[in-house]
Amino acid sequence: MDKTDFLSFAPDNIALIRKARELLDTYNATRFDEADRRTALLHEMLGSCGEDVMVQQPFKVLYGIHVHIGSHVFINYGADFLDSGEIRIGSRVLIGPEVKLFAGNHSLIPEERIKIINGAMQMISQAEPIEIGDDVWIGGNVTVCPGVKIGNRAVIAAGAVVTKDVPEGCLVGGNPARIIKKIEE
C-alpha cells in the first residue's frame, strides 16, 4: 500500500481534527439508549458508515473522515483509530475492546519527521491505509500497524500486534502477529 506524506499541523488538517473532536465529545457523552442520535453522529463524523453499526463509547478518531465502516459491524469500547490514512472496515466485523488501528507513521530519518516552516514546527506524517475485510474478528487489545491488510474471515487473537498483511481465513496472534493456523469451515 502507498505511503503519502503530509503536514500534520496544516490549517486544513487542524480544522478536520477540531471538527472530529467536537463530534467525538458529543458522541461519547450521548446515552447508550439514544441509538438514533449516536448513529447520526457516526454518519456525520466518519467518511462512510453502513447499516446497523454499533460503536461503544469511549471511541476515538483523529480525523474521522478517513474511516469507512461497512454494515453490521460491532466495535467495542476504547477503540482508537489514528486515521491519518484511510481505514476501511468491511461488513460483519467484530472489533474487541481497546483495539488500536494506526494508519499513520513517521519516517525513520529524524530530519524527515519534524521541519520548521515559516518559523513554526511542522510534523511530517505518512498516511498508510489499513484495510479490514468482511467477517473479521479482532480480539481485545489488538494493535494494527500502518499499511496492513487483513483478509476476509481472519481472526486476530487478543493482544496481537499486527505488523504484516493477514491472509484470508487465518488465525493470527502474538507480537509480532504470526499465523497460528488456517481456519477450517
Backbone hydrogen bonds in HBPLUS format (Angstrom, degrees):
<---DONOR---> <-ACCEPTOR-->    atom                        ^
c    i                          cat <-CA-CA->   ^        H-A-AA   ^      H-
h    n   atom  resd res      DA  || num        DHA   H-A  angle D-A-AA Bond
n    s   type  num  typ     dist DA aas  dist angle  dist       angle   num
A0004-THR N   A0127-ALA O   3.01 MM 123  4.98 143.8  2.14 130.8 141.7     1
A0127-ALA N   A0004-THR O   2.73 MM 123  4.98 169.2  1.74 144.7 143.7     2
A0006-PHE N   A0125-SER O   2.94 MM 119  5.50 145.9  2.05 149.5 154.9     3
A0125-SER N   A0006-PHE O   2.95 MM 119  5.50 165.5  1.97 167.5 167.9     4
A0010-ALA N   A0007-LEU O   3.30 MM   3  5.45 165.6  2.32 112.9 112.8     5
A0008-SER N   A0123-MET O   2.90 MM 115  5.47 167.1  1.92 172.0 170.5     6
A0013-ASN N   A0010-ALA O   2.95 MM   3  5.34 118.4  2.34 110.5 125.6     7
A0014-ILE N   A0010-ALA O   2.96 MM   4  6.24 158.5  2.01 159.0 166.1     8
A0015-ALA N   A0011-PRO O   2.99 MM   4  6.19 156.7  2.04 148.3 154.2     9
A0016-LEU N   A0012-ASP O   3.11 MM   4  6.39 151.9  2.19 141.9 149.2    10
A0017-ILE N   A0013-ASN O   2.94 MM   4  6.19 159.2  1.98 150.9 156.4    11
A0018-ARG N   A0014-ILE O   2.88 MM   4  6.08 161.6  1.92 150.8 155.9    12
A0019-LYS N   A0015-ALA O   3.02 MM   4  6.22 162.5  2.05 147.6 151.8    13
A0020-ALA N   A0016-LEU O   2.96 MM   4  6.16 163.2  1.99 149.0 153.9    14
A0021-ARG N   A0017-ILE O   2.89 MM   4  6.12 159.0  1.94 153.2 158.8    15
A0022-GLU N   A0018-ARG O   3.03 MM   4  6.29 156.5  2.08 149.5 155.5    16
A0023-LEU N   A0019-LYS O   3.04 MM   4  6.31 164.6  2.06 153.7 157.4    17
A0024-LEU N   A0020-ALA O   2.79 MM   4  5.97 155.6  1.85 149.6 157.4    18
A0025-ASP N   A0021-ARG O   2.85 MM   4  6.02 158.7  1.90 148.1 153.2    19
A0026-THR N   A0022-GLU O   3.22 MM   4  6.49 159.2  2.26 144.7 149.5    20
A0027-TYR N   A0023-LEU O   2.79 MM   4  6.01 165.4  1.81 152.0 156.9    21
A0028-ASN N   A0024-LEU O   2.75 MM   4  5.81 177.3  1.75 159.2 160.2    22
A0029-ALA N   A0025-ASP O   3.19 MM   4  6.19 128.7  2.47 132.0 143.7    23
A0029-ALA N   A0026-THR O   3.19 MM   3  5.19 136.6  2.39  96.8 108.9    24
A0030-THR N   A0027-TYR O   3.08 MM   3  5.23 155.0  2.14 106.1 113.9    25
A0034-GLU N   A0031-ARG O   3.07 MM   3  5.47 163.3  2.09 114.8 119.2    26
A0038-ARG N   A0034-GLU O   3.02 MM   4  6.31 162.5  2.05 156.7 162.2    27
A0039-THR N   A0035-ALA O   2.88 MM   4  6.07 159.1  1.93 152.6 158.2    28
A0040-ALA N   A0036-ASP O   3.00 MM   4  6.21 160.2  2.04 145.0 150.2    29
A0041-LEU N   A0037-ARG O   2.98 MM   4  6.23 156.9  2.03 149.5 155.6    30
A0042-LEU N   A0038-ARG O   2.98 MM   4  6.27 155.5  2.05 148.2 154.7    31
A0043-HIS N   A0039-THR O   3.01 MM   4  6.30 160.9  2.05 153.0 157.8    32
A0044-GLU N   A0040-ALA O   3.02 MM   4  6.27 142.4  2.16 142.1 152.5    33
A0045-MET N   A0041-LEU O   2.86 MM   4  5.97 149.7  1.95 148.6 157.2    34
A0046-LEU N   A0042-LEU O   2.89 MM   4  5.79 168.9  1.90 157.9 159.2    35
A0047-GLY N   A0067-VAL O   2.90 MM  20  5.32 129.7  2.16 139.6 153.3    36
A0048-SER N   A0067-VAL O   3.35 MM  19  6.84 148.7  2.45 145.9 145.2    37
A0069-ILE N   A0048-SER O   2.98 MM  21  6.13 162.7  2.01 133.4 137.0    38
A0050-GLY N   A0069-ILE O   2.86 MM  19  6.07 140.0  2.03 136.0 148.9    39
A0072-HIS N   A0051-GLU O   2.76 MM  21  6.17 159.3  1.80 158.9 165.7    40
A0054-MET N   A0073-VAL O   2.91 MM  19  6.33 164.4  1.93 163.1 167.3    41
A0075-ILE N   A0054-MET O   2.82 MM  21  6.19 163.4  1.84 164.2 168.9    42
A0056-GLN N   A0075-ILE O   2.83 MM  19  6.17 168.9  1.84 170.6 171.1    43
A0078-GLY N   A0058-PRO O   2.78 MM  20  5.20 143.5  1.91 148.7 159.2    44
A0060-LYS N   A0079-ALA O   2.97 MM  19  6.21 143.9  2.10 148.4 158.7    45
A0081-PHE N   A0060-LYS O   2.86 MM  21  6.06 172.7  1.87 143.6 144.9    46
A0067-VAL N   A0064-GLY O   3.05 MM   3  5.57 165.7  2.07 122.6 124.4    47
A0087-ILE N   A0066-HIS O   2.87 MM  21  6.18 161.5  1.90 152.9 154.3    48
A0068-HIS N   A0087-ILE O   2.83 MM  19  6.16 162.9  1.86 170.8 172.8    49
A0089-ILE N   A0068-HIS O   2.78 MM  21  6.10 169.5  1.79 168.6 172.3    50
A0070-GLY N   A0089-ILE O   2.82 MM  19  6.01 137.5  2.00 141.3 155.1    51
A0092-ARG N   A0071-SER O   2.90 MM  21  6.40 155.7  1.96 158.1 166.3    52
A0074-PHE N   A0093-VAL O   3.00 MM  19  6.43 162.4  2.03 164.4 170.1    53
A0095-ILE N   A0074-PHE O   2.84 MM  21  6.17 155.9  1.90 161.2 168.1    54
A0076-ASN N   A0095-ILE O   2.87 MM  19  6.01 165.2  1.89 154.1 159.0    55
A0098-GLU N   A0077-TYR O   2.89 MM  21  6.35 158.6  1.93 149.2 156.5    56
A0080-ASP N   A0099-VAL O   2.99 MM  19  6.39 157.2  2.04 161.2 165.3    57
A0101-LEU N   A0080-ASP O   3.02 MM  21  6.41 160.0  2.06 150.3 155.7    58
A0082-LEU N   A0101-LEU O   2.84 MM  19  6.11 152.9  1.91 159.0 168.2    59
A0103-ALA N   A0082-LEU O   2.86 MM  21  5.76 158.0  1.91 152.1 159.0    60
A0085-GLY N   A0103-ALA O   2.94 MM  18  4.91 114.8  2.38 112.3 130.0    61
A0130-ILE N   A0086-GLU O   2.87 MM  44  6.36 153.8  1.94 156.9 165.4    62
A0088-ARG N   A0130-ILE O   2.92 MM  42  6.30 164.8  1.94 156.0 159.8    63
A0132-ILE N   A0088-ARG O   2.70 MM  44  5.99 164.0  1.72 168.8 174.3    64
A0090-GLY N   A0132-ILE O   2.78 MM  42  5.82 136.8  1.96 138.1 152.3    65
A0135-ASP N   A0091-SER O   2.90 MM  44  6.34 161.2  1.94 161.7 167.7    66
A0094-LEU N   A0136-VAL O   2.96 MM  42  6.40 159.4  2.00 156.6 163.1    67
A0138-ILE N   A0094-LEU O   2.80 MM  44  6.15 166.3  1.82 160.9 165.0    68
A0096-GLY N   A0138-ILE O   2.72 MM  42  5.86 153.4  1.79 156.0 165.4    69
A0141-ASN N   A0097-PRO O   2.77 MM  44  6.17 161.8  1.80 164.2 170.6    70
A0100-LYS N   A0142-VAL O   2.86 MM  42  6.27 164.9  1.88 162.2 167.4    71
A0144-VAL N   A0100-LYS O   2.83 MM  44  6.23 161.2  1.86 161.2 167.4    72
A0102-PHE N   A0144-VAL O   2.97 MM  42  6.15 177.6  1.97 174.1 173.9    73
A0128-GLU N   A0103-ALA O   2.98 MM  25  5.02 168.0  2.00 124.2 128.0    74
A0105-ASN N   A0126-GLN O   2.85 MM  21  4.99 138.5  2.02 137.4 150.0    75
A0126-GLN N   A0105-ASN O   2.84 MM  21  4.99 155.5  1.90 140.1 139.7    76
A0112-GLU N   A0109-ILE O   2.88 MM   3  5.47 153.8  1.95 121.2 129.8    77
A0113-ARG N   A0110-PRO O   3.06 MM   3  5.32 167.2  2.08 113.1 116.8    78
A0124-ILE N   A0113-ARG O   2.66 MM  11  4.92 167.9  1.67 140.7 144.9    79
A0115-LYS N   A0122-GLN O   2.88 MM   7  5.24 160.8  1.91 152.0 158.5    80
A0122-GLN N   A0115-LYS O   2.68 MM   7  5.24 150.4  1.76 165.1 174.1    81
A0117-ILE N   A0120-ALA O   2.83 MM   3  5.35 159.1  1.87 158.7 153.0    82
A0120-ALA N   A0117-ILE O   3.03 MM   3  5.35 165.1  2.05 114.1 118.4    83
A0147-GLY N   A0128-GLU O   3.34 MM  19  4.68 150.6  2.43 108.8 103.9    84
A0131-GLU N   A0148-VAL O   3.05 MM  17  6.56 158.3  2.10 149.5 156.1    85
A0150-ILE N   A0131-GLU O   2.71 MM  19  6.13 164.9  1.73 164.1 169.0    86
A0133-GLY N   A0150-ILE O   2.83 MM  17  5.89 151.1  1.92 150.3 160.0    87
A0153-ARG N   A0134-ASP O   2.88 MM  19  6.33 158.8  1.92 158.5 165.5    88
A0137-TRP N   A0154-ALA O   3.13 MM  17  6.62 156.3  2.19 152.8 160.1    89
A0156-ILE N   A0137-TRP O   2.86 MM  19  6.32 160.9  1.90 159.5 165.7    90
A0139-GLY N   A0156-ILE O   2.85 MM  17  5.80 164.6  1.87 155.7 161.0    91
A0159-GLY N   A0140-GLY O   2.89 MM  19  6.31 146.1  2.00 155.3 165.8    92
A0143-THR N   A0160-ALA O   2.97 MM  17  6.43 160.1  2.01 157.2 163.7    93
A0162-VAL N   A0143-THR O   2.75 MM  19  6.13 160.6  1.79 169.5 171.8    94
A0145-CYS N   A0162-VAL O   2.91 MM  17  5.95 175.3  1.91 164.6 165.2    95
A0166-VAL N   A0149-LYS O   2.88 MM  17  6.33 158.1  1.93 152.9 159.6    96
A0151-GLY N   A0166-VAL O   2.86 MM  15  5.81 156.5  1.91 146.9 154.9    97
A0154-ALA N   A0151-GLY O   3.33 MM   3  5.84 145.0  2.46 138.2 134.9    98
A0169-GLY N   A0152-ASN O   2.85 MM  17  6.31 143.4  1.98 150.2 161.9    99
A0155-VAL N   A0170-CYS O   2.93 MM  15  6.28 161.2  1.97 149.2 151.5   100
A0172-VAL N   A0155-VAL O   2.95 MM  17  6.42 157.9  2.00 163.6 170.5   101
A0157-ALA N   A0172-VAL O   2.81 MM  15  6.06 177.6  1.82 167.9 168.8   102
A0160-ALA N   A0157-ALA O   3.19 MM   3  5.85 154.1  2.26 143.5 142.9   103
A0161-VAL N   A0174-GLY O   3.02 MM  13  6.49 155.7  2.08 154.0 153.3   104
A0177-ALA N   A0161-VAL O   2.79 MM  16  5.44 160.2  1.83 150.7 147.4   105
A0183-ILE N   A0169-GLY O   2.76 MM  14  5.41 170.0  1.77 154.9 156.9   106
A0171-LEU N   A0181-LYS O   2.88 MM  10  5.46 171.6  1.89 169.4 171.7   107
A0180-ILE N   A0171-LEU O   2.76 MM   9  5.57 172.1  1.76 155.7 157.9   108
A0181-LYS N   A0171-LEU O   3.42 MM  10  5.46 157.9  2.47 136.3 140.4   109
A0173-GLY N   A0178-ARG O   3.10 MM   5  5.66 150.6  2.19 147.2 152.1   110
A0178-ARG N   A0173-GLY O   2.97 MM   5  5.66 154.5  2.04 137.6 138.6   111
